[in-house]
Structures are given as structure tokens and as C-alpha cells.
Amino acid sequence: MLISAEIKTVLTNSISILHHDLSFSGNYNDYILQMLFLKWLLDIQAEKYIERDHSNIIFNIPKEINWLVVENLKEDIGEKLTDIFNCIESADSKLKDIFVNPKINQWNRINDCTLKQLIENFSILDLRSHILKRPDLLGDIYENLTINSELHEVKTNVNYFTPRHITKLIVDLATPQTKMQIYDPACGSGGMLIECVRQFQEKGEEFHNILLYGQEEDYELRSIAKINLLLKGVEHSQILSGNIIQNNSLEKFDLVIANPPFGIKNWGVHSKKHDLLHQFSYGNPPKNSADYAFIQRILSTLKNTGKAAIIVPHGVLFRGGVESEIRKNIIEDDLIEAVIGLPANLFYNTKIPTAIIIFNRNKLENRKNRILFIDASHEYKMENRKKNFLTNDHIAKIVSIYSNFHEEIGYSKIASAKEVADYNYILDITHFVKPLYPENGLDIDSQVKKVQTLETQRNKIEAQMDSCLRILGIEI
């Protein structure tokens, strides 16, 4: 019986093979993970032909393309592999843009000896579905390997991965349903969409025909997201290219789940290519932060009964200037249902504490004009003295408090719209959720006001600098 450890060994050996090729300068994962998917495709296709069960062939791959053909490649292997990839993509639209990307995957730049070793290494695996523990096991393995610590040493896109425990928390809070149209506008490798599928599986619900939507600028990550969903058995997902800020032509959704990139500056508000001014209903975000550009774009994609769960940096909760006005307008529209503070050092690319804001256009009657604040910033465990993580118990507690809209001393507090307005529409969690054992000498409110003052001063100075640069004829 094939177990994930065997696949992990093959991938580790593949890294070693590429690492010892001094002429190779690419990203190992781009090639290794695609080779894994190719092997899986050809193995399950071969099984269907062996069984003569042509009615249940998942992908329309030409019969003449099989793993034996790949094994027997002798020379110009990179070019011939590229031809095989082109042929596979042309034969089945579901596989479009998964293998072929001339900017990244240039197999012809790897020498024949290295590619031969790589192919022989993958030949060890027999990925036919009947010898796996379950048909979707490979999908789980694939997803785990993309964030495995062994691969982090050589992977350049670790910043785009949301840790599994955070993904689970977001999806648990969002409570997706199979009949919903679900969208992740910064989907990366598809982790949140995959978590939705996993939850449907656990509940025994039919998920193969659900429509999941994702959007991602990075070609490699889009490819991985598509492969992840195909491996999980989802055949009708749409993973689109582009940036939600500059391309917001998508339809409306029942549920949006997102971990947008933090702190994006010069996000294109003055771009000649994209006329973005006057397209934000709650106010134009500052050019030095795209946080409220992402938030407003996401809100614009929600149906009238839609809901969104978004990971944000804490600055979104209290920054002043134009962001303060945007926040005020959103709060007055009664869109914010909950603000959940998370521990610091949860993510691969930043140690800053983050929060989850849950937006809801269809609040229950007893939640209207009220916001639930949850302070889960002290609820974590440390992993190998490097990163913090949330246990299943931590996640269950947060989800339970939110689901029941419940107050717990020192952990959660329900604030009325008037209370939030009286605090100048600042959503600072520690103001509303008082700790059981307060730290002496620290005045949180005054510190928040100082930060707001400094933010306002910075925005004014940046505006003056921009004006001077324009006078000098320098385009901003």
C-alpha cells in the first residue's frame, strides 16, 4: 500500500538530483511538483485503459502518451517533455495552462542526464488509484508537500502560503455550503478552496460539481491551485489570472474567503492603465496601502446576502486619515459582524499579529448594529520554537464564540454601533475586550491615538513629496 512517506522520499530525492546539477538555476518545486502531477495523470489514465473502462476516463489524454514513453526518452528530453505537455494541454481544456509556461518551466534548460535521473526517480511510484488508501490521497499529499519545511529551503513562494491551521479557522468561520458560489481573490496555491472541499468531504456531501472560483496573479501558483483542485476531484473550478483591485469584472458571490497580501504600496491608484479612482464606494484608499482597496473590492463582489472572512493586519482596525473615513462608512453600513484578533508569528513571511474581519450583508436580527470582538491573541502553541500555531481546540473555541455570538470575560465582547462610533470608529480589540489581568502602566488607547497621529503626519508628508516630484516632471 503506497503511503505519503514514499512520495515524500521521492520528492526529497528529486530535490537532491536537481541540486547536484550545477547548470540548473530554476525553482525546484516548479519542476518536481509538475512531474508528480504528470505521473499521476498518466498512471490513472493507464489504469482506465487497462480496465477498458473508457466511459470513466477523467481526462482526455491521447492514448499514445503514457509513462513508458516518458521513461524511454533518450535525448533532447527537455524539448520532448515540453511537446508532451503541449499535447496534453491541447487535448483537454481542464488541463490548460497547467504545464506550459515559457517564462518559468523551461525543461529544455535541464540536461538530459539530470532529467533521466528525475524520471527514473518518479518511476518508482505507482499512483494508480486502486493502490492508494483513497482516491483523493494524492491531493492531500500534494498540498502538504507544497508547504513542507523541507521544500521551504528551496522554494521562493513560501510567502504566498497560508498555514493550514489558519485556513481551517477561516473556513470554519465562513461555514461554506455546496450550493454556494465561493471565491478566493488571492488564492495562491488554492489552500482555502481545498479546505472547503475537505469540509464537504468530511460531511459526506457531494462536491465534485461545485463551482469554486479563485484569482491569482502568479502563474506558478495558479497552476498549483488548478492541480490541487483536480487532484481533489473538483473538475469545474475556475482559477483566473489577475489582480482583484485592477480586474474586478467577476460575478457576485455568496462567500468570499481571503488572505490578501499585506502592506502593498503604490498599488496602481494613479496608474494610466487602470482608472481606479472613484471606483470605491466607501472612499478612495491611500496610495501607500492597498488594504482597504482589497477590502472594498471584496465587498463589491458579495451578493446581497453574501458573507466574507478576510485576514488583515491590525493597522486596518485603527489607522487614521482617509482609511479612518472608509472604516467609518463601512461600519455605518452595518457590514462588520466580527473582529477576531490572532496571535503574532503565525505566518511564514511576517511575525506581526493579524486579525480576521467577518463581513456579512445578511446579519441575523440579533446581530444587527452590533460587532463581536474576540481576543484570541494569547491562544496558541509554539512549533519548534519558530512559529506559533492554533490547535484544534483553539480553533473550536473561536468558532464556537463567533457562531453563538457569545461574550466571555477577557476573551470576547459585543459592542453596539454607538459604542464603536463613540470610540471614533476605531476597531481596536483590546479597547473592547479588557484582559482578565491587565498589564500595569500600558495605556492602549493613548498608544492607538499616537499611531493615528503619526499616520496622518506621514500621509501629509508623502502628499507633499508627490507634489514636488510632479513639479520636477517625475511620474508617480
N, C-alpha and C positions, 0 to 999 in steps of 0.2 A: 504494500500500500504506500503510495507516494505521500510524503509529508512535506510541510513547508520548509523544514530544515534542509532537505535535499536541494530544493530550489535555491534557498539562501546560499548554500555551498557553491552551487553553480554560478550564481551571480558574483560571489566573492572571488572565485577563480577567474571569472571574466574580467573583473577589475584588475587582477594581477596580470593577466595576459596583455591588456591594453596598456597598463602601467609600464611594462617592460619593453614596449615598442616606443623607442625614443623619438620616432618620427610622428607619433600621434600627439596632437595638441588639442583635441576636442574635449567635450564633456562626456565622460564615460557613460553616464546614465542615458544620454540621448540614444546611444547605440545598443547598449545592453538591454534596456527595457523594451526597445523595439524588436530586438532579436527574440526575447521571451514571448512577445505577442505573436510574432511570425510563427514560432514553433507551436504555440497553442492553436493558432488558426489552422495550420497545415495538419496537425495531429487530429483535431476533431473532424476536419474535412475528410481525412483518410478513413477515419472510423465510419463515417456515414457511407462512404463508397464501398467499404468492405462489407458493411451490413446490407448494401443495396437499398438503403432506405433514403432514396433521393427526395422523398417528399418532405423530409425534416432537415434538409441541409440549411444551416443558419446563414451562411454567406455564399455568394455566387462566385467562387474562386474557380478558374479554369482547371479541369481535371489534370491537365499536363503539368501543373505546378504542384509539387509535393516536396517533402523534406529530403527525399532521396536525391532529387535534382539539386537541391542546395548542397547536400553533402558531397556530391560529385563534381562540384565546381573546382577547376584546377588552376586557371589563370585568369587575370583580369576579373577577379572575384568581386571587387567593389562595384565595377560597372555592371556586371551581370546581376548582382543583388539589386542594384537600382532599377534595372529593367524588370526584375520580378516584382518589385514594389509598385512600379508604374502600372504593370499589368494587373495586379491585384486591385489597385485603386480604380482603374478604369472599368473593371468588371463588376464592381459593387459600390454603389453610391454611399452606402453606410460606412465604407472604409476610406472615403475621400479625405485627403489632407492628413492622414494619419502617419504615413511613412515618408512621403515625398516633400522635402523642404530643402531646396538648394542652398539656403543660407546657413543651415545647421548640419543636417545629416549628409555629409559628403563621404559616402562609403568608399569612393574611388581613391581617397587620400590615405586609406589604410592599406598597408602592404599585404600581399597575398598570404604570406606565412602567418601573419597575425590573424587574419580573417579565417584561415583554415583552422587554426587552433581554437578560435572562438566558436566556430560551427561545430567542431568535434566536441567541445565542452558542452554545448547545448544538446548534442545528440544523445547524451546520457539520459536526458529526461524523456519520459513517455507521458505526455499530458492528456491522453485520451480520457474523456470524461468518465468512462466506466471504471477507471482505476483510482479515481480521486475519491476522497471521502464524501464529497458532494459536488455537484456541477459548478457551483459558484466559488469553490475554494480558491481557485487560482486568482479570482478577482480580489479576494481578501489579501492573498499573498502579495499580489502586485501592488496594492495600495500600501501595505505595510512596508514593503521594500523601498518605496519612493521616499519614505521618511525615516528609514532605518539609520541608526547612528553610524554604521559602517560606511554607508553611502554618503553621509554628510561630509566626510572628509574630502570628497572629490566633487560634490555636487555644488553648483553655483546658484541654484534657485531655491535654497532652503528657506529664504525669506518669504516665499510665497505659500508655504505650508502652514495651515492652521493645525495645531496639535489635536490629536484625536479626542482628548477629553473635553476640549473647548468646543469642538464640532458637535460632540454628543450633547453638551449643555445647550448650545444654540438650538439644535433640532428638537430636543426635549421641550424647551420653552415654546418653540414655534408650533408644535403639535401638527405636523403635516398630515393631510389626508390624500388618499389615492386619487380622488376626483378633482383635487386642486391643481391649478396651474402654478408651478413652483419655479422660482427664478433666483439665481445667484449671479449678481452683476460683476463680481470679481472672483470667479470660481476657481482660479488656479488649476490644480490637478483634479478638481471635482469632489473634494472631500466632503463638503456639506451635502451635495446632491447624493453622494454614495451613502451617507448616513441616513438620509431619508429612505432610500431603498432598503437599507439594513433594517430599519424600524418596520417597514411594511412586511418584510420577510418574517421578522420575529412575531408579528401579529397574525401571520398566515394569510395576509391579504395579497390579492393578485396585483402585480406591479409591472409586468413585462410590457404593457402597453401604455404606461403612464407617460405624460409629457413633462419632461424636466428641461428647463432652459438654463443655459449658462452663457456668460460672456467673459472673454479673456483676451488681452492684447498679445500676450506672449505665445508664439507659435508652438513651442515645445510643450508648454503647459496645457494648451488647448488639445494637443494630440494626446497627452496623457489622460486628460479628462475624458475624451471620447473613448479611449481604450478602456479606462476604468469602468465606464458605464456599460460598454459592450460586454466586458468580462462578467459583469454582474447580471447580464441578461436583459438590460434595458436597450431596446433597439430603436426607439423613436425619440430619443433626446435630441436637443438642438444646442450645440456648443458653438456660439457665434464669436467672430473676431470683433475687436474694437473696444472702445472705452465708453462706459455709460454716460460720462459727462459730455463727451463730444458726439456721441451717437445714441440718441435716446428715442429711436423710432420704433421701439418694441411695443408689443401689445400690453394690455393690462393683466395683472397677476393677482391671484388670491393670496399668495405668500411669497415674501422676499426674505432671504437669509443672506447675510453678507459680512465679510471681514475685509472692508476696503483698505487700501494702503494708507498708512498714517502719514500725516505731515507733508503731503505733496505740495510743493510750491511752484509758482509760475505754471499753473495748470491749464493755461490756454484761454483765460478770460478775455485777453486782448488779442487773441490770435486772429489774423486776417482770414485764415482758412475756416475758422469756426466762429460764427457770430453768436457768442454765448451770453452777452449782456441782455438784460431784460427778459430772460427766459426762466428766471427763478421766481416763483410766485411768492415766496416768503422773504425775499431780499437777495441782492447780489453778494455772494461771498467775497472776502478779500482775496487778492491775488496770491498772498503768501500762505494760504491754507485752503486746501480743497475739501476739507472735512464736510462743510455744510453744502458744498456743491454735490458731493456724493449723496448726502442725506436727502437733499431736495429732489435729486434725480430719482432716487429710490422711491420717495413718497409719490412722485408723479406717475410711477408705474403701477401703483396699487389700485385695485378695483375699489368701488365704493364700500365694500365690506372687507377690504384687504387688510393684511397684517404684515409687519416687518420686524425682524430682530437683527440689529446691527451692532457690531463691535466698534467701539470708538475710543480714542484717547480721552483722558479726563478733561483736557482743555475744552472740549466740545461742551462740557457741562457748565463752564463758568467764564470763558473768555469774553472780553468786552468788545467795544467798538461795534462794527456792523454785525458781527456774529451774535452779540447780545440782542440786537433788534430781531434778527432771524429767529433766534431761540424763543423770544417773547411771542412772535407771531405764531410759531408752531404750537407753543403751549396754549395760547388763547384759542387756537383751533381745536383744542382738546384731542390731540393726536397721540400724546405720550401716555402710555399705560404704566410703564415701569422703568426704573433706572436701577441697574444692578452693578455694584462695584465688585471687581475681581481683584485677586492678589497681584502683586508685581511679579515679574520674572517668569511669566507663563509661556512667552513666545520665543522662537528661535532667534529673532532679529532685534528684539528690544527687551529691556528689563523694566520698562515703565509699567505702572498699573493701568489697567484698562477697565472699561465698563461696557455693559450691554444695554442699549436702549430698545425697548419694545414699543413700537408704534402700532396703533390699532384704529382703523376708521369705523369700527363697529363695536365699540365698547359695550359691555353689559351695563344695564341701568345703574347698578350699584357702584360702578367704576367711573361713571361719567364725572368730569371735572374733578378728578382725583388722580394722584400719581403714587404708586407704590415704590418706595425706596428700600433697597436691600443692600446691606453692607456685608459682603462675603469676602472682604479683603484679607481676613485672617484665617480663612478656611482653606488650608492647603497642606500638602505634604511635599517634602523635598526629594528630588530624584537625583541620586548620585552626586549630591552637593552641587549640582549645576543648575537645574531648572526646578521650578515649583510645578505641581500638577494637582488637579482636582480628582479626588477619589469618587467612586460611585455614590458613596454616602453624602459627600459634599454636594454633588450634582442633584441628588434626590432631594436634599433639604431645600436648595434654591428653587427647584421646580415646584415643590410642594407649597412653599410660601407664596410663590407667584400664582400658582393655579388656584389656591384658596383665597388669594388676596388678603393675606393674614399679617397681622402685626405681632412681632416678638421683640421684647425689650432687648436693646443692644444689638439687634440684628435687622429688623425691618420696621418701617413706619409708613403709614398712609398720610399723605399731605393733601389738603384741599387746594383747589386752584387759587383761592385767595391767599393761602399761606405761601404758596410759591410766588405769587405776584408781590406779596409784601417783602419777600427776600430778593426783589428786583429780578425775578425770573432766573435766578441762579440755581442750578440743579446739583449743587454740592451735596453729596450723600452724607458726609459727616455732620452737616448742619442739621439735617432732619433726623438722622439715626444717631442718637447720642450713645457713646460707648458705655458699657457697664462700669468700666474702670478707666475714667478719663485721665489722660496724661497731664500732669501739672505743668502750668506755665505756657501751654501752647494754645493760642487763640486762633482757631481755624478761620473764623470769619474775617478777622483782620488780615490774615495772610492772603486769603482769596481776593480781598479788595485791593491789596498791594499788587497782586499779579494782574488784575484787571487794569489798574492804572498804568503799569508798565507796558501792557499790551497796547493800550490806547496811544501811549507816547511812541512806541515802536511804529505803529501804523502811520502816525503823522510824519515821522522822520522818513519812512520809506516813501511816502507820497511826495515829500519834498525832493528826495533823491531822484525819483522818477521824473519829476518836472524838470530838474536840472539836466538830466540825460536827454530828454526830448528836445530841450533848447539846443543841446550840442548835436542834435540830429541822430542820436542813438536810439534805435527801436527797442522798446521794452518787450 
